[in-house]
Amino acid sequence: MIDIKQRLTAILQISFVSDVHLTVGETIWYRAMGVMQRDGDSLISDSEIAVLLREFSINTPADKLAVPRPSGKDGEGFAVTFDAYRLRVDLVYANNKRLAMVMRKLNGRTPLVEEIGLPPALIEQIDRPTGLILVTGSTGSGKSTTLAALLENLNLKREGHIITIEDPVEYPIVSKKCKVTTREIGLERDASSFDAALRNAMREDPDVIMIGEIRDYETMRSAFSAAETGHLVLSTLHTNSAIKTVDRVLSFFPADEKDWARNVFSSVLNCVMSQTLVRRSNGNGRTLAYELMINSANIASIIRDDKLQTLSNAIGQSGDSGQTLMNAKLAELVKTNVVSAEEALAAAYDPNDLRQKLNYHFG
């Protein structure tokens, strides 16, 4: 019988594996190219979870339980290196108080913007000294990878101080031209919350601040303040389009602050990049599809005047600025045989519109 460390190593070596799921009393599952698959029939035990946690150097608590319990209210997240793989691990209770561990496989090094196919119009936005860049998408859409690549691009070409605020730190970016300071959120870590870390960061001489995720009103308000006061701020949200991103940002604010929020957001926003990953037709992994909205006088006016229903038209009619709607990008990927029509339609947030575009191209 193969031991748990060997099983985990073997799974991580499978091409295009992104996540591994271990739950006590169940078989191991993993996700490859977006598809969940089962690994064998043997069931995971408490002791096997304990073996991995000891391998990850996660200490058992004072009550000497055989298996460490999640120390946070809803679980415990951390990043580790295992057998040359860097993993983001989430340890939680599930299925009636059974321990469950989900591991996201990260790149062993910080990727370059060229390697992951980021659009030049997005890369240009990080040359601006101030403002707010939002990268959005569902879980597993590559948002953290995009942020890391953008920061590494800055780190390689411009002097300054980059502060990252993450839960947990996913890409350990090493100081090059920039001094890089990483702050991890969590119990007994660098900071208790995103908002607290962000407010402290403002007193730490930053040029660029990366917030792993904006989850609440306080953090969003602090991000606005940082961008307003001369800093470049990058963060993520779980939205799948530019319109939904603007709507989500404004939803953080109470009714009596909506007008203020629209005015500030319209002035500090640099761009919104909404992205997803789509399986390639040749079976060789997944490719990036995205919607890119770059702020302009017209876009700012739409946000400020709360006319979001006109936002898609404004993006679609932006000419050669590099902006694009998701369906336009998906249609391009189908036309160039990078992805199939079926995969593109599955990835689209407006499949009916994409179907019309594909019918126009292919009849």
N, C-alpha and C positions, 0 to 999 in steps of 0.2 A: 504493500500500500504506500503510495507516494505521500510524503508529509506536506503540511500546509504551506510551508515556505517554498518548496519545490513546485507545488501546484500554482501558487501565485506567480512565481517567476515564469512558468511555462505559459500562463495566460497572458502576462504582460508582453511576452515575446511574439504573440500572434499579431499579424499585420492589422493596423488600423483599430486596435482595441483602444477605447477611450475611458471606459468605466468598468469596475469590478464590484459585484454586490455579494456580500457574505451576510447571511442571517442564520442565527442558531436554529437548528432543526430543519434547515432547507439545504438544497444543493447550491453550489456556486453558480451565479449567473454573471455574464459579462456582455458589454455592448461593443459591437464592432461595426463601423460605418453606419451608426445609428440604429442597428438592429440588435435586440436582446437575444442572447443565446445561452443555453444551459451547458455547464461543464460537468459531465459525468453524472453519477447517481448518488454518490456518497454524501451524507448530510454533515453540515458544519456543527461542531460542538463548542461549548463554552471554552474548553481547554485549548482548542485551536485558535479561537479569537485571542486568548491570553498569550499564546505563543507569538502571534503577530504583534500584539501590543508591546510585549517585552522586546521584540526585535526592533520596534519603532522607538524604544527607550521611553515608553509611557509608563510611569511608575504606578504601582498599586497604591490605593489610599490607605489611610491609617487603620481602617477596620480589617485589613488583611484579607479582603475578599480575593478569591482565586482569579477573578476577572475584574479589571478596573471598570467602574461604572461611569457613565457620562457625568461630568461635573457641572455642566451648564444646565440651565432650566430645561431646555429642550434637546440638549445633546452637546457634544464636544467636537469642535473642528480643529484640525491641525495639518501642517504640511511636513512630510518626512522624505528621506531618501532611503529607498529599499533596493538593494541589488542593482545599483546604478540607475534606477528609475526614481524620478521625483513624483510624489503622490500627494494629492490633497485628500485628506481622510475626514469623513464625518462619522462619528460614533453616536448611535442613538438607541433608544428602545423602540421596538416594533413588534407586531404580531403577539400582543398580550405579554408585554414586558420581557421579550427576548432581545438580546443584544443583536444589533445589526451594524454593519460597517460598509460604507460605500466609498470606493477609492476612485478618484479621477486621475488618470495618467497625464502628467504635464510634460512639456518638452524639457529635455535635460539642460537646455540652455535657452537664453532669451532669444526669440526669433528676430530676424531682420524684416523690415517692412516689405522688401522685395520678395522674400521667400513665401510670404503668405498672401501675396497678391493684393495688398492694400492699394486703393486708387490714389493716383498722384494728387488729386484735388483734396483728399483727406490729409495726406502727408503735409501738404502746404499749410494746413491750418495750425500745425504745431510750431511753425515758424513765427506765428503771432505771439507777442509777449504776454498778452492777457486774454481773458475770455473763458468761455465754458465749452468744452467738447464732450458730448454725450455719445457713448457707444451702447447700443441697445440690441436686445434679442432674447430669445428663450434660453433656458438652461442648456448648456452644451453647444451654443452657437459660436463659441470662440471669442467672446467679448474680452475676457481676461488676456487672451493671447494678443488681440489687437492692441489693447492698452499697453501691454509690455513691449510690443514692437515699436509703438510710437515713442514710448519713453526711452527705449534703447537708441532710437534714431536721434533724439535730443541729446542723450548722453554721449554720443559719438561726435557730435558736431558743434555743440554750444556749451559755454561755461555757465554754471549756475548751481542752484541747490534744488534737488528733486526730493520731495517727501512723499512716500507712499503710505496709505492707511488701508490695511487689508485684514480680512478675516477668512482664512489665514493668509500669510504671505505666500503667493504662488510661484512667482518668478524672482529668485534672489538676484536682482540687478546689481552689478558691481560698479562702483564709482570709476568713471573714466575721465572725460572732460568735466563732468558734473560730480559734485558730491551727492551721493544718494543715501537718504535716511529712510529706513523702513520701520513702520510702527504696526505691530500686530494687535488686533483687538481680541480680548478674551480675558477670562479669569487668570490671574497671575501672569499676565503678559504685559505688553507695553502700554496699553490704554484700555479703559473700561468700555468705551463706546466710540462709534464713528464721530459723533458730534463733539465729544470731549477732545478727541485726538485732533479734529479739524480746528477747533478753537485754540488749542495749544499750538498747533502748527503755525498759526498766524503770528506767533511770537518767536518763531524759530528761523527767521530770515529766509523764507522760501521764495523761490522763483516759480516753481511748478509743484502743484499738489495733485496727487492721484488718489481718489477715493474709490475703494473697491466696489462699493455699491451704495447708492443713496436709498435709504429705507424709510425715512421719516421726515416730518416737517422741519425739525430742528437742524438736521444735516443739510437739507435742501436750502434752508435759509442761510446757513453758514457758508454753503458753496456759493450762493449768490453774492454774499458779502466778500468772500475771497476773490471772486472774479471781478467784482466792482472796484476793489482796492488795489488792482494792478498785478494780479497773479493769473497764471494759466492753470485752469482746473480741468481735470479729466475725470470722468466717472461713468458708471453704467446704470441702466435701468432695464427692467424686464418688460419691454414693449417691442412690438414687431413692425412699427411704421413710424414715420416722422409725425404724422397727425396724432397718433396715440401717445407718442412721447411728449409732445407739447401738452396734450390733455392731461397726461399723468403728472407732469411737473406742476401744472397749475392746480391739480387736485389736492396737492399737499397743503394748500393754503386755505384758510377759512374765508367765508364770503366777504368779510370786511377788509381782507387783504388782497382780493383777487385783482383789482385794478392795479395796485402797487406791484404785484407779482408779474402781471403781464408787461408792465412798463420796464421793470428791471430785467426780466428774462429776455425781452426783445432787444435790449441793449447789450447784454453780456454774452449772449449765445454766439458762438463761432459756427458750430455745425452739429448735426445729428447724423450718426451713421447707424442704421438699423440693419442687422445682418443675420444670415443663416448659412448653414453648410448643407450642400446638396451632393448626393452621390454621383460620381462621374460615370459616364456611359461605358468607359473602358474598364470599370471595376477598380481603378487605381486610386482609391481613397475618395475624398470629398473636396469640393471646390467652394470658394466663397461667393455668395450672392448677397447683394446689399442694396439698400436705398440710402442715398446721400442727399441731405438737405444742407446747403450752405447759407448762412444768414446774409441777407441783403436788405436794402431799403424796403423792397417790396415784401419780403418775408417778415421783416420786423413790423411793418405796418399791419400785416395780417394777424400776427400774434397780438399786437397791442390793441387792435380793434376787435379781437375775438371773432374773426371770420375764418375759422379753421377749415370750414367746408371748401374754401378756395385754395387751400394749401397744396393739394395734389396737382392742380392745374399750374400753379406757380412753379413747382418743381419741374413738372413735365415740359414746361415752356421756357426753361432757363437757358436754352441754347447750348453753347459749348463751354459752360462754366464747370463742367464735371459733375454737376448734379444729375441724379437719375432716380426714377421710381423703381421699386423692387421688381415689378412685372416687366419693365423695360429691360432690366438686367437679366432676368430669367429668360425672357424671349431671346435675348442675344446669345445666352449660353446654349439654348436649344438650337438656334440657327447655325451656330458654329460646331454643333455635335459634341459639345463638352458634356452636356447632360441630356437625358431623354425628356420628352414632353411629359411623360407620366411623373417623373421625379420633380420636374419643375412645377407642375400643377399641385403636387402634394406639398411643396414648400411655399406656395403662394398664399398670401393672406387674402387675396381677391382672385380666386381661381377662375371665376366667370370672365373677368376682364382679361386675364391671361389667355384663356381659351380663345377669345375673340382675336387677340393679337396673333396667336399661333395659327389660327385659321386664315388670317390675312396673309401670313408669310407662306404657309404651306398648302392652303386651299383645302 
